[in-house]
């Protein structure tokens, strides 16, 4: 499987929704909205929103390079752009550097912008998802080609539980930096940036399958996390308000 072309997206669900992709530098978005609301102007809206937030964040990082380099919590001043503030807040809660929340913050900000124009919105940014749905949906979990769990796990998401962030981190899949070797760590929160940062923090902990229980316990200590799923080799741990189903 080639992660770079995001071929895992071909197996994702939502055939009753209209889909489009927007890629701006490292921000690679798969967007789904309800078909009756879809129009070409939404694509332009997503592009404009992504560019706006990227420019603000890039300018902030150029003036504060340690923000992007830190692997530990980093405080920002109140005048920082919204992206940096949200990333810093989420990362501080999870105990990691602010860039651990960058994909989640873009998914959430763009998803919330879309909700002005559509009843249903799913924004996936490299395995980090913001979703607001009007019917029960499934989010499939990819754990790597060699995992016995790949193709067998999904999370059921009910409309009443959304808007929601469902974010995944891995030590073996994808380009993102991880200190661990987890096959997949999925965190769920009303805040996609917090889910993203938490998934990274927990994935950093998992180097062997014996680390799964400790990572699950750590998730219980992070305020705002609703549930977590941790996979390493043939070991799976889960906690919280999640429902594991077949894809």
Buried (B, 14 or more C-beta within 10 A) or exposed (E): EEBEEBEBBEEBBBEEBBBBEBEBEEBBBBBBBBEEBBEEEBBEBBBEBBBBBBEBBBEBBEEBEEBBEBBEBBEBEEEBBEBBBBBBBBBBBBBBBBBBBBBBBBBBBBBBBBBEBBEBBBBBBBBBBBBBBEEEBBBBBBBBEEBEBBBBBBBBBEBEBBBBBBBBBBBBBBEBEBBBBBBBBBBBBBBBBBBBBBBBBBBBBBBEBEBBEBBBBBBEEBEBBBBBBBBBBEBBBBBBEBBBEEB
